[in-house]
Amino acid sequence: MSAEAIFLSLRLAMTVSVILLLLAMPLAYWLAFTKWRGKFLLESVVALPLVLPPTVLGFYALVAFGSQGAIGKIWLGLFGHPLAFTFTGLVLASLLYSLPFAVQPLMTSFESLDRRLLDASSILGASHGRTFIRIILPLSWPGLVSAFVLTFAHTLGEFGVVLMVGGNLPGITRTVSIDIYDRVQAMDYSGAHRMALLLLAISFAVLAVVYSINRRVWSPWPQR
């Protein structure tokens, strides 16, 4: 069992989940409250990774992050090394791939808020920032938890995007999913089974624990 691949996958999933939660909140807030008729175009862009094959998204990310790509050239000029086939490249590609898993739960949670509470806060003179922190965030906590958990679990099991953008570099880009693929290719089915079972257990445990806490704290029904 490769502890290196496990820790790399957990590090990638945690990094992407934290960054994406911070980026997704303002985007989901704007999508939930804007009256712009063309917002369906942005919603379509956000949801695109749900229907695109991971290899397609990974290919275009690889082109953009490569030494001849627009983003890759800027990165190379600033830091002196390419962006593709690095952990940072994996993080950026994963942010794109997991974006809808963070935005959609937050957007749904924001849209379900009682607008009368927001109107009352505005009438009482509270700023938009104070209303967001004191009213919107506390009432949207289940959506925040769901967005974080779904992003974490989705990133943890990535394969196509990770393989295209990061390749298979031990300690740098070889995640658990890549390690399982390598073991299958080498006919090491017992090793692949152990890694797959561990990934399954981690994903299930994260979902079960967080949703259990979420339900117990926020359920409107009395506990029996």
Buried (B, 14 or more C-beta within 10 A) or exposed (E): EBEEBBEBBBBBBBBBBEBBBEBBBEBBBBBBBEEEEEEEEBBEEBBBBEEBEBBBBBBBBBBBBBEEBEBBBEBBEEEEEBBBBBBBBBBBBBBBBBBBBBBBBBBBBBBEBEEEEBEEBEEEEBEEEEBBEEBBEEBBEBBBBBBBBBBBBBBBBBBBBBBBBBBBEEEBBBBBBBBBBBBBEEEBEEBBEBBBEBBEEBBEEBBEEBBEEBEEEEEEEEEE
